[in-house]
Amino acid sequence: MDDGKPTEPKPKWWSRPARHAVASPEADTPAHGTPADGTPGTPQVPAPAPEPAPVPARPQPLHQPDEYRTPPYGEPGPWAPAPPVQRPGPTPAQGTAVPPAYGTPPPAAPQPGTPQPGTPQHHQHAQPAVPPQAPPPHPPQPQPQPQQPQPTQWLQYDPWSSPGGPRQPLTHSGGPVPHAPRKGRRRGLAVVAALLFAGLTGVLGGGVGTYIERHGGLTTVELPQAGADEEGRAPDSVAGIAASALPGVVTLHVSGGGEQGTGTGFVLDERGHILTNHHVVDPAGTSGDITVTFSGGETAAAELVGKDSGYDLAVVRVKGVSNLRPLPLGNSDNVRVGDPVVAIGAPFDLQNTVTSGIISAKERPITAGGEKGDGSDISYVDALQTDAPINPGNSGGPLLDSKARVIGINSAIRAADSGSGAEGGQAGSIGLGFAIPVNQGKRVAEELINTGKASHPVIGVSLDMKYSGDGARVGDKAQDGGASVTPGGPAAKAGVRPGDVITRVDGQRVHSGEELIVKIRAHRPGDRLRLTLERGGKEQTRTLTLGSASGG
């Protein structure tokens, strides 16, 4: 019968050795576990013809079979349909087969020559040859087995059985097992001992692990560290300057009239005079409270000696305080751009804060204040510019040179959000800080201590503050409608007229009326100035002596 299967000789490109006519379990069990009774649709494997003489053992294969080889006829290849997916069953210890399901009758005893489950087929060549036997005409019928009592529980495996003995599943029907009680007790005691040991080990291990995690180990960890440094710092270093100046710097807390503020000051003399900014003490008015806190934490009440809004300077005094440390005053005329400086203060009420930087520019004309609207609180300062960080609360603090001498009084900052002004804005420092030169501060402080007021140098003219050209223009009339040039004043004596545009003061360029006031305020009354002015398109020079006016 032609069933469409090839009949020519099998190809020889695969290396499995040819089968010989020997008695083999394959003779009784066809491939894939198909019974050898000729079931329709199942390929039959003909029985090998017997030979008179036994055949020696099969030769070893040339190499391991290739899992992707072309399979022999009747065997599945790598392209055969995959079997249905099944959940894996439990794997007993030491490779013991899983016992059959509950209620399943035990399998028939294997016939001689029938391969046992799990026995590799490719080791058959190592078995001794046996005389061939003809295949039975019908599949062997299972012999009737005696009726076994049905177990009442699942089959169990005995893990304490001998590894080399027969691996048979044990059944437990609930009754006593002969000759087993003593072993059961020993095994139970061993299990209990093992569990107790494991529990004790876990507790101890957990405790040790927790201790190590919290304390870093069973031993004390000591990290290397440098010893105490008894060497001082160089006097001209930032640390040396700070150590020398901090005892003479104070923090002021002012309250009065529903307002309060914080600022900085420094000690001028042993009599208790302290110099600070006008806008720091201004909230106290005439009846407010001023408290001074020294660098060591001591506090004392202070009284106002005098203040001047035009210079933004004020002097207060503490009484009954001993061991005061006055700061030495330097000379701001000796300062050069690029010189290192140190600023000390209480930014945002953080006392004894030290910052450092350099002098960024000199004679920088600035105006600060103006919050009152009438111009009475505007300050005109020919300032020292520094990039040392200055913030609200630094106002009134000292700006020190490399010898810890005061060269300026920190007064204003330029803030990114609100422009320039006293205290700038609350945005903080952007590296644009301004300090009143100490030469001007010294003169004003002396006047405030001695007279309670400061004098302002004047030239005796009224300026046109709305003039948008380059320079400071003398107005046509004063604000009260009078003459813009004060009769008999310094400017009138020098020949200055209404409408003149002043462009230089002592050779320094002036771009606006504010800058002219700043340049004049940088001098003392009685100083001589050389003014360059334009009149009718021509440039002229005038020399005058500064007059004096009382400040407030």
ROMI-204388 format. One record per atom (N, C-alpha, C, O): x, y, z. Coordinates in steps of 0.1 Angstrom, whole numbers, plus 5000, padded with zeros to 4 digits. Layout:
N
XYZ/...
***
This chain:
552
500949885000/500050005000/500950125000/501850135008/500650214991/501450334990/500850444999/499750494996/501550475010/501050575019/501750715017/501650795026/502450725006/503050855003/504450875010/504950985010/504950775016/506250785024/507350735015/507150635007/508450795015/509650755007/510050615010/510050575022/510450544999/510950405001/512450394998/512950285000/513050504992/514450484988/515250485001/514750515012/516550445000/517450435012/517450575018/517450675012/517550575032/517650695040/518950765037/520050695035/518950895037/520250965035/521250945046/520850905057/522450965044/523550935053/524251055059/525351045064/523551175059/524251295064/524051315079/524551405085/523351225085/523251235100/524051115105/524151015099/524651125117/525651035122/525250935132/526050875138/523950915134/523450815143/523850675137/523650645126/524450585145/524850455140/523550375137/522550385143/523750285127/522550205122/522150105133/523050055141/520850085134/520349985144/520649845139/520649815127/520949755149/521249615146/520149535152/519349575160/520149415147/519049325151/519449265164/520049155165/519049335175/519249285188/517949305196/517149385192/517849225206/516649235215/516749375222/517749395229/515849455219/515949595225/514549635229/513549585224/514549725239/513149765244/512449835233/511149845233/513049885222/512349945212/511549845204/510549885197/511949715205/511149615197/509749605203/508849575196/509649625216/508249615222/507549745223/506249745223/508249855223/507649985225/507950075213/509050115211/506950095204/507250175192/507550315196/507350355208/507950395186/508250545189/507050615193/505950575189/507250715202/506150795207/505250725216/504150775218/505550595220/504650525229/503450475223/502450445229/503450455209/502350395202/502350245203/503350185201/501250185206/501250035207/501549965194/501150025184/502149855195/502549785183/501549685178/501849575174/500349725178/499249635173/498649685160/497649635156/499449775153/499049815140/497849905140/496949895132/497849995149/496750095150/496650175137/497750225133/495550195131/495450265118/495950405120/495850465131/496650455110/497250585110/498550595117/499050705118/499050495123/500250495130/501250415123/501050305120/502450475120/503450395112/503950285121/504250295133/504150165114/504650045121/506150035118/506550055107/506849995128/508249965127/508449815126/508149745135/508849765114/508949615113/510049565122/511049625125/509749435127/510749375136/511949335128/511849285117/513149355134/514349315127/514449165126/514049085135/515049115114/515248975112/516248915121/517348985123/516048805127/517048745136/518348705128/518248655117/519448705135/520648665129/521248555137/520948545149/521948465131/522448345139/523448375150/523548305160/524148485148/525248505157/525048645164/524548735158/525348645177/525248785184/526148885178/527248855173/525649005178/526449115172/527149185183/526649215194/528349225181/529149295191/528549425194/527649475187/528949485205/528449615209/528549725199/529449725190/527549815199/527449915188/528650015190/529050045201/529150065179/530250155179/529750295185/528550325184/530650375190/530350505195/530050595183/530650585172/529050685185/528750785174/529950875172/530750905181/530050915160/531151005156/531051135164/532151195167/529951185166/529751315174/528351315179/527551225176/528051405188/526751415194/525751455184/525951525175/524551385186/523451415175/523151565175/523151635186/522951615163/522551755161/521051765163/520251695156/520651865172/519251875174/518451935162/517251925162/519151985153/518552045141/518751955128/518651995117/519151825131/519451735120/518051695113/517051715119/518251635102/517051585095/516651455102/517451355102/515451445108/515051325116/514851205108/514451215096/515051095114/514650965106/513150955105/512351025111/512850875096/511350855093/510650805105/510950715112/509550875107/508650845119/509050915132/508350895141/510050995132/510351065144/510151215142/510251265131/509751285153/509451425151/510751505150/511751475156/510751605142/511851695139/511651825146/510751845153/512651915144/512552045150/511352125145/511052225151/510752085134/509552155129/508252095132/507152135127/508251985141/507051925145/506252015154/506752105161/504852005154/504052095162/504452075177/504651965181/504452185184/504752185198/503652125206/502452145202/503952045216/502851985224/502152095233/502652205234/500952065238/500252165246/501052205258/501752125264/500952335262/501752375274/501052325286/499852335287/501852275295/501352225308/502052295319/503252335318/501452295330/502052345342/503052245347/502752125348/504252285350/505252195355/504852135369/504452205377/505052005370/504851945383/505951955393/507051995388/505751925405/506951935415/507951835412/507651715408/509251875414/510351785411/510851735425/511351815433/510751605427/511151545440/512651555442/513351575432/513151545454/514551545457/515251435450/514651325449/516551445446/517351345440/516751285428/517051165425/515951355421/515451315408/514451205409/514151135399/513851175420/512851065422/511551105414/511151225414/511051005407/509851035399/508651075408/508551025420/507751155403/506651195410/505651075411/505351015401/505051045422/504150935423/502850965416/502551085414/502150865411/500950895404/499850965412/499950965424/498851015405/497851085412/497050995421/497050875420/496351065430/495650985440/494550905433/493750965425/494450775437/493350695431/493750625419/492950545413/494950655413/495350585401/495950455404/496850445413/495550335397/496150205401/497550205397/497950265387/498350125404/499750125401/500050065388/499249975383/501050105381/501350045367/501749905368/502249855379/501649825357/502049685356/503549675357/504249765354/503949565362/505349535363/506049535350/505449475340/507149605348/507749605335/508249475331/508749395339/508149445317/508649315312/510049335309/510649445307/510749225309/512149225306/512449285292/511749255282/513449375292/513749435279/512949565277/513349635267/511949595285/511249715283/511949835290/512349825302/512249945283/513050055289/512250115300/511050135299/512950155311/512350225322/512250365319/513050425311/511150435324/511050575322/512250645327/512750615338/512650745319/513850825323/515150765319/516150825321/515150645313/516450585308/516750635295/515950625285/517950695293/518350755280/518450645270/519050535272/517850665258/517850565247/519250555240/519550455234/519950675241/521150665233/522250585240/523350575235/522050535252/522950445258/522750295256/523350215263/521850265247/521550125245/522750045239/522749925240/523650115233/524750045227/525649985237/526449895234/525550035249/526349985260/525849855267/526449795275/524549815263/523949705269/524449575262/524749575250/524649465269/525149345263/524049285254/522849305256/524549225243/523649165233/522949045239/523448965246/521649035235/520848925239/520248865227/520048925217/519848735228/519248675216/517948745212/517148785220/517848765199/516648835194/515348755197/515448625197/514348825199/513048765201/512048825191/512048945188/511148745187/510148795178/509148875186/508848845197/508648985179/507649065186/506348995189/505948915181/505749015200/504448945203/503448985193/503349105189/502548895190/501448935180/500549035186/500049115178/500349035198/499449135205/500149205216/501049145222/499749325219/500449395230/500149325243/499049265245/501149325252/500949245264/499849305273/499649425274/499049215278/497949255287/498449265301/499149185306/498049365308/498449385322/497849275330/496749235329/498649225339/498249115348/497349175359/497549285364/496349105363/495549155374/496349165387/497049075391/496149285393/496849315405/495849295417/494649325416/496349255428/495549245440/494949385444/495649485442/493749385449/493149505452/493849575464/494049515475/494349695462/495049765472/494049855479/493149915473/494349875492/493449965500/493650115495/494850155492/492550185493/492650325488/493250415499/492750415511/494350485496/494950575506/493950685509/493250735500/494050735521/493150845525/493850975524/493151085526/495150985521/495851105520/496751105507/496850995501/497251225504/498151225492/499351145494/499851135506/499951085483/501151015485/502251105489/502251225485/503151065497/504251145502/505551075499/505650955497/506551165498/507951105496/508751115509/508751225516/509551015512/510351005524/511651065521/512450995515/512051185525/513351245522/514451185530/515651205527/514151105540/515151035548/515550895544/516250825550/514950855533/515250715528/516650715522/517250815519/517250595521/518550575517/518650615502/517850575494/519650695499/519850735484/520050615475/519650615464/520750515480/521050405472/520050295472/520050205463/519050305480/517950205481/516850225471/516950325463/515950145471/514750155461/514050285465/513650305476/513750365454/513050495456/511550475453/511150495442/510850435463/509450405462/508650505470/509050535481/507550555465/506750645473/506050575485/505750455484/505950645495/505350585507/503850635508/503550745504/503050545513/501650585515/501350585530/501950515538/500450675534/500050685548/498550685548/497850775544/498050575554/496550565555/495950605568/494750585571/496850655577/496350705590/496550605601/496450635612/496950485597/497150385607/498650375610/499450445604/499050295620/500450285624/501250215613/500750125607/502450255611/503350195601/504250095609/504850135619/504249965605/505149875612/506549915612/507149965603/507149895624/508649915626/509050065623/510150085620/508150155624/508450295621/508450395632/508950505631/507850355644/507650465654/508950515659/509150635661/509950435661/511250485667/511950575657/512350685661/511950535644/512550625634/511750755633/512350865632/510450745634/509650875633/509950965645/510051085643/510150915657/510451005668/511851065666/511951185668/512750985661/514051045659/514051155648/514651255649/513251115638/513251215627/512451345632/512851455629/511451325640/510751435645/511551525654/511551645653/512351455663/513251535671/514351605663/514651715666/514751545652/515751605643/515151735637/515851835635/513951715632/513251835626/513051945636/513352065633/512651905648/512452015658/513752085661/513852205662/514751995663/516152055666/516552145655/517152255657/516352105642/516752185631/516052315631/516652425628/514752305633/513952435633/514352525644/514452645642/514552475656/515052555667/516352625664/516552735667/517252545659/518552595655/518452705645/519152805646/517652685635/517452785624/516852905630/517253015626/515852895639/515253015645/516153095653/516253215652/516953015662/517953085670/519053155661/519453265664/519453085651/520453145642/519853275635/520553375634/518653265631/518053385625/517853505634/518153615630/517453475647/517353585656/518753645659/518853765659/519753555662/521053615664/521653685652/522153795654/521453635640/521953695628/521253835626/521853925622/519853835628/519153965627/519654065636/519854185633/519854025649/520354115659/521754175656/521954295657/522654085651/523954125648/523854215636/524554325635/523054185626/522954265614/522454405617/522854505612/521354415626/520854535630/521854625637/521954745634/522654565646/523654635653/524654695643/525154805644/525154605634/526154655624/525554765615/526254865612/524354755611/523754855603/523654995610/523955095604/523254985623/523055115631/524455175635/524555295635/525355085639/526555135645/527755125636/528855165639/527555065623/528655065614/529654955616/530754955610/529354855625/530354745627/530454715642/529754775650/531154615644/531354565658/532454645665/532654635677/533254715658/534354795663/534154945661/533354975653/534755025669/534555175669/535455225657/536555195656/534755305649/535455365637/536055495641/535355585646/537355515639/537955645642/538655695629/539455625623/538155815624/538655865612/539855955614/539956025625/540855965605/541956045607/541556195607/540756235599/542256275615/541956415615/543156495619/543956445627/543256615613/544456705617/544356745631/543256765637/545456775637/545456815651/545156965652/544957035642/545057015664/544757155666/545857245660/547057215661/545357355653/546357445646/546457565655/545557645657/547657575661/547857685670/548457805663/548657915669/548757795650/549257905643/548258005640/547057975636/548558135641/547658245637/547558265622/548158195615/546758365619/546658405605/547358525602/547558615611/547858545590/548558665586/547658785588/546458785586/548158895594/547359015597/546659075584/545559125586/547259055573/546659115561/545659015553/545159045543/545558895559/544558795553/543158835558/542958915567/542158775551/540758805555/540558755569/539858825576/541058645573/540858595586/541558685596/540958715607/542758735593/543458825602/542758955603/542659015614/542259015592/541459135593/540259125601/539859205609/539459015599/538258985606/538458975621/537759035629/539558905625/539858885639/540159015645/539859035657/540859105638/541259235644/540059325645/539959405654/539159325635/538059425634/536759385641/536059475645/536459255642/535159215647/534859275661/533659315664/535759285670/535459335684/534959485683/534259525692/535259555672/534859695671/533559715663/533159835661/532959605658/531759615650/530559585658/530559495666/529459655657/528259635664/527059625655/527059665643/525959565661/524659555653/523659645661/523559635673/522959715653/521959815658/520559765655/520259725644/519659765666/518259735664/517459855668/517559905679/516659905659/516060035660/514560015659/514059945650/513760085668/512360075667/511760205671/512360275680/510560245666/509960365669/508960415658/509260385647/507860475662/506960525653/506260415644/505960435633/506160295650/505560185642/506560125632/506160035624/507860155632/508860105623/509960045631/510160075643/510659955625/511859895631/512859855620/512459835609/514059845624/515059815614/516359765621/516559775633/517259705613/518459645617/519559705608/519459715596/520659735614/521859785607/523159755614/523159685624/524159815610/525559795615/526159925618/525860025612/527159925627/527960045630/529359995635/529559875637/530160095638/531460055643/531960165653/531560285652/532760125663/533160215674/534160315669/535160275662/533960445672/534860545668/535860575679/537060605676/535460575692/536360615702/535960535715/534960465715/536760555725/536560485738/535460555746/534960505757/534960665742/533860735749/532560675745/531560715751/532460585736/531260515732/530560565720/529460525717/531260655712/530660705699/530660595688/531760535686/529560575682/529460475671/528960535659/527960615659/529560515647/529160575634/528360475627/528660355626/527260515620/526360435612/525760515602/526160635600/524760465595/524060535584/522860615590/522260575601/522460715584/521260795588/520060705586/519160705595/519860635575/518660555573/518560435582/517460375583/519660405589/519560295599/518760345612/517960275617/519160465617/518560515629/517360605627/516660635636/517060635614/515860725612/514560675617/513760755622/514260545617/512960495622/512760535637/511660535642/513860555645/513660585659/513160725661/512560745672/513360815651/512860945653/513561015665/514761005667/512761085673/513361155685/513061085698/513661125708/512160985697/511760915710/511860765709/511360695718/512460705698/512460565696/513560505704/514360565711/513660375703/514660295710/515760245701/515560205690/517060255705/518160205698/518960115707/519460155718/519159995703/519959895711/521159855703/521059825691/522259845710/523559805703/523959675709/523959655721/524259585700/524759445703/526259435698/526459445686/527159405707/528559385704/528759245699/527959155700/529959235693/530259105686/530358985696/530058875693/530559015709/530558915719/529258875725/529158785733/528158955720/526858925725/526359025735/525159015738/527159105741/526659205751/525859315744/526059345732/524859355751/523959465746/523959585755/524159575767/523559695748/523559825756/522659915749/522559915736/521960005756/521060105750/521960215745/522960255751/521560285734/522260395728/521360515726/520160495725/521960625726/521260755723/521760815711/522960805707/520860895704/521260955691/522061085695/521661165703/523261105688/524061215690/523761325679/523561435681/523661275666/523361365655/523261275642/523861165641/522561335632/522461265620/522261365608/521961485611/522561325596/522461405584/522061325573/522761225569/520961355567/520361275556/521161305543/521261215534/521761425541/522461455528/523661365527/524061335516/524261335538/525461245537/525161105541/525961015539/523961075546/523460945551/524360895562/524760775561/524660985571/525560945583/524860985596/524061085596/525160905606/524660935620/525660885630/526360795627/525560945642/526360905653/525460875665/524660955669/525660755672/524960725684/526060705695/527260685692/525660695707/526560675718/525960585729/524860595732/526860495733/526560405744/527260455757/528460505756/526660435768/527260475781/527460355790/526660265790/528460365799/528660265809/529260135803/529160025810/529860135791/530460015785/531960035785/532460135780/532659935791/534059945791/534759855781/534059775774/535959865779/536759775770/536359795756/536259695749/535959905752/535559935738/536759925729/537859955733/536559875717/537659855707/537459945695/536859895685/537860065695/537660155683/538460105671/539560045673/537860115659/538560075647/539360195642/538960305642/540560165637/541460275632/540860315618/540360235610/540960445615/540560505603/541660515593/542760555596/541360475580/542360485570/542160615562/541560715567/542760625550/542660735541/542060695528/542760625521/540860735525/540160695513/540860745500/540660695489/541660855502/542360915490/543460815485/543860825474/543960725494/544960635490/544460505484/545260425479/543260495483/542660365478/542860365463/542660465456/543160245458/543260225443/542360115439/541960025446/541860125426/540960025421/541759895420/542859885415/541059795425/541659655426/542159625440/542559505442/542259715449/542759685462/541759595469/540559605468/542259495477/541359405484/540759475496/541359565502/539459435498/538659495509/537859385516/537659285511/537459415529/536659325537/535559405542/535759515548/534359355541/533159415547/532559335558/532559205557/532159395569/531659325581/530259395584/530159515584/529359305587/527959365591/527059255595/527459145599/525759285595/524659195599/523659185588/522559225590/523959125576/522959115566/521759035570/521958915575/520559085568/519359015572/519458975587/519058865591/520059055595/520259035610/521158915613/521058855624/522058875604/523058775607/524358845611/525158885603/524458845624/525558925630/526958875627/527058755624/527958965627/529358925625/529558845612/530358755611/528858895601/529058835588/530258905581/530259025580/531158825576/532358875569/532358845555/532158725551/532558935546/532658915532/533858985526/534359085533/534358945515/535559015509/535359035495/534558975488/536159125489/536159165475/537259265472/538359265479/537059345462/538059445458/537259575456/536059585456/538059685455/537559815451/537359805435/538259795428/536059825431/535759815417/535859945410/536159955398/535660055417/535760185411/535760295422/535460265434/536260415419/536360525428/535460645423/535260655411/535060735432/534360855429/533160825420/532960885410/532460725424/531260685417/530060765422/529660745433/529560865415/528460955420/527160875420/526660825410/526560865432/525260795434/524360885443/524860965451/523060865441/522060925450/521260815455/520860715448/520960815468/520260715475/519160775483/519160895487/518060695486/516960745493/515860795484/515660745473/515160895489/514060955481/512760885483/511760915476/512660805494/511360745497/510260835502/509060815500/510660945508/509761045514/509061125503/507961185506/509661145492/509061215481/509361365480/509261425470/509761425491/510061565491/511561595489/511961705489/512361495488/513761505486/514561535498/515861545498/513961525510/514661555522/515561435527/516461455535/515261315521/516061205525/517061155514/517561045515/517261235504/518161195493/519561215498/519961325503/520461125495/521861135499/522661145486/522361075476/523661225486/524561235475/525961195479/526561255488/526461085473/527661025477/528561005465/528160955455/529861055467/530861025457/531560895462/532660905468/530960785459/531160655466/532360575460/532860595449/532860485469/533760375466/532860255462/531960215469/533060205450/532360085445/533159965448/534359955446/532459855453/533059735457/532159615453/530959625452/532859505450/532059375447/531959285459/531459175458/532459335471/532259255483/530759245486/530159355486/530259125488/528759115490/528259205501/528759185513/527359295498/526659375508/525159355506/524659365495/524459335517/523059315517/522359405527/522959465536/520959405527/520259485537/520659435551/520559315554/521059525559/521659495573/523059525574/523659535585/523759535562/525159575562/525359725563/526459775565/524259795561/524359945561/524959995574/524659955585/525960085572/526660145584/527860075588/528560115597/528059955583/529259875586/530559925580/530459995570/531659875585/532959925579/533359845567/533159725566/533959915558/534759855547/536159875550/536659995551/536959765551/538259765556/539359735545/539059665536/540459795547/541559765537/542359655543/541959585553/543559625537/544359505540/544959515554/545559425559/544959645560/545559665573/544459685583/544759735594/543259635580/542159645590/541759785594/541359805605/542059875584/541660015587/540360045579/540159995568/539560135584/538260165578/538560265567/539160375569/538160235555/538260325543/536960365538/536860455529/535860305543/534560345538/533460295547/533660205555/532260355546/531060315554/530060255544/529460335535/529760125544/528860065535/527460135536/526860145547/526960175525/525660255525/524660215515/523460225519/524960165504/523960135494/524360015485/525559985484/523459955479/523659855469/522859875457/521859945457/523259815446/522459815434/521759685433/522459585431/520459675433/519759555433/519159535419/518859625412/519059405415/518559375401/517159415399/516759435387/516359425409/514959445407/514459595410/513359635405/515259665418/514759795422/515759915420/515560015426/516859885413/517759995410/518660025422/518759935431/519160145423/520060175434/519260255444/518260315441/519860255456/519260335467/519760285480/520460175481/519360355490/519760305504/519160175506/517960155505/519960075509/519559935511/519159875498/518759755498/519259955487/518959895474/517559835474/516559905474/517459705473/516259625474/516459495481/517559465485/515359425483/515459305491/515959185482/515959075487/516359215469/516859105461/518159055465/518558945461/518959135472/520259085477/521359145468/521059215458/522559105471/523759165464/523959095450/523758975449/524259185441/524659135428/526059185424/526459185413/526859215435/528259255433/528359405431/529459445426/527359485433/527459635431/527159695445/525959725448/528159715453/527959785466/528659915466/529659935459/528160005474/528760145475/528960185489/528160165498/530160245491/530460295505/530860435505/531560485495/530460515515/530860655517/532360655520/532760585530/533160735513/534660745516/534860785531/534160875536/535760725538/535960755552/536460895554/536160945565/537060955544/537561095546/536261185548/536261275557/535261165540/534061235542/533361195555/532761285562/533361065558/532661025570/533361075582/532661105592/534661085582/535361135594/534961285597/534661325608/534961365586/534561505588/533161525593/532961605602/532261445587/530861465591/530661415606/529961465613/531361295609/531261245623/531761345633/531161365644/532861405630/533361505639/532461625641/532261675653/531761665631/530861775632/529561735640/529061805648/529161615637/527961565645/528261545660/527361575668/529461505663/529861485677/529961615684/529561635695/530561715677/530861845683/529761935683/529562015692/528861935672/527862035671/526461975670/525462045672/526361845667/525061785665/524561795651/523561735648/525261875643/524861895629/526061895620/527261905624/525861865606/526861865597/526661985587/525562015583/527762045582/527662155573/527862095559/528562005557/527162165549/527262125535/527962235527/527662345529/528962195519/529562295510/528562335499/527862245493/528562455495/527562505484/528362605475/529362665479/527762625463/528262725454/527362835452/527662935446/526062825457/525162935456/524362945443/524263055438/523962835437/523162835425/521962735426/522062645434/520962755419/519862665417/519962595404/519962665393/519962465404/520162395391/518862355385/517862335392/518862335372/517662295364/517762135364/518462085355/517062065373/517161925374/516461855362/516561735361/515761925354/515061865343/515861875330/515461825319/517061925331/517861945319/518361805315/518861735323/518161775302/518561635297/519861635289/520261535284/520461755288/521761755281/522861715289/522761675301/524061715284/525261675291/525761785299/526161895294/525861765312/526261875321/525161915331/524061865330/525562005340/524562065350/524262205346/525162295345/523062235343/522662365338/522062455350/521262405358/522562575350/522062665360/520662715356/520562765345/519762705365/518362735361/518162885359/518962975363/517062915352/516763065350/516163125362/516463245365/515463055370/514963105383/515062995394/515162875390/514963035406/514962945417/513562885418/512662925412/513462785427/512162715429/511162805435/509962795432/511562905443/510662995449/510363115441/509763215445/510963115428/510763225419/511763335420/511763435413/512763315430/513863415431/514963385421/514763315411/516063455423/517163445414/517863305415/517963255426/518263245404/518863115404/520263125409/520863025413/520963245408/522263265413/522163345426/521763465425/522563295437/522463365450/523363485449/524563485448/522763605451/523563735451/524563725462/524263695474/525863765459/526963765469/527463625472/528363615481/526863515466/527363385469/528663345461/529063425453/529263225464/530463195457/530363195442/531263235435/529263145436/529063145422/528963285416/529563315405/528163365423/528063505418/529363575418/529663655409/530163555428/531463615429/532363565418/533263645413/532263445413/533063385403/532563425389/533263395379/531363485388/530863525375/530063415368/529863425356/529463335375/528563235370/527163295367/526763375376/526463275356/525263335352/524163225350/524463105348/522863265351/521763175347/521963125333/522263205324/521662995331/521762935318/523162875315/523262805305/524162905323/525462845321/525362685323/524562645332/526162615316/526162465317/527562425322/528562445315/527562375335/528862335341/529162195337/528362105338/530362175330/530662045325/531861975332/531961855331/532662045340/533761985348/533962055361/533662175363/534361975371/534762025384/536161965387/536361845388/537062065388/538462025390/538961925379/539661835382/538461945367/538861855356/538061725355/538261655345/537161695364/536361575363/535061605356/534461695360/534661515347/533461535339/532261525347/532161445356/531261615345/529961615351/528961605341/528861675331/528061505342/526961475332/525561515336/524761525328/525361555349/524061585353/524161675366/525161695371/522961735370/522961815382/523261735394/523861785403/522761605395/523061525407/524561505408/525161505419/525261485397/526761455397/527461585402/528461575409/526961705398/527561825403/527461835418/528361875425/526261805423/526061805438/526961705445/527561735455/527161585439/527961485445/529461535446/530061515456/529861595435/531261645435/531461755445/532561765451/530561845446/530661945456/530661895470/531361935478/529761795473/529661745486/530861665491/531061645503/531661625481/532861555484/533961645490/535061595494/533661775490/534661875495/534161935508/533061915512/535062005515/534762075527/534362225524/534862275514/533562285532/533362425530/534762505531/535562475540/534962595522/536162675522/537162615512/538162685509/536962495506/537762445496/537562525483/536462575480/538662545475/538562615462/538362515451/538962405450/537462545442/537062455430/537262535417/537062655417/537662455407/537762515394/536662455385/536662335383/535762545381/534662505373/534862535358/535362635355/534562435349/534562455335/533062455330/532362365333/532762565323/531362585319/531262625304/532262675299/530062615298/529762655285/528762765285/527762755292/529062865277/528162985276/528163035262/529163075257/526963025255/526963065241/527762985232/528263035222/527962865235/528762775227/530262785229/531062715222/530662865239/532062875242/532362825256/531562825265/533562765257/533962705270/534762805278/535662875273/534362815291/535062915300/535362845313/534862735317/536362905321/536762845334/536562955345/536863065343/535962905356/535762995367/536362925380/536162805382/536863005389/537362945402/536663015413/536463135413/536162935423/535462985434/535762915447/536462805447/535362975458/535562915471/534262875477/533262945477/534162745481/532862685486/532362755498/533162785507/531062775499/530462825510/529962715519/530262605517/529162745529/528662645539/527162665541/526662785542/526462555543/525062555546/524862445557/525562345557/523862475566/523662375576/522762265571/521862285564/523162145574/522462025570/521461985580/521262045591/520761875577/519761825586/519661675586/518861615593/
***
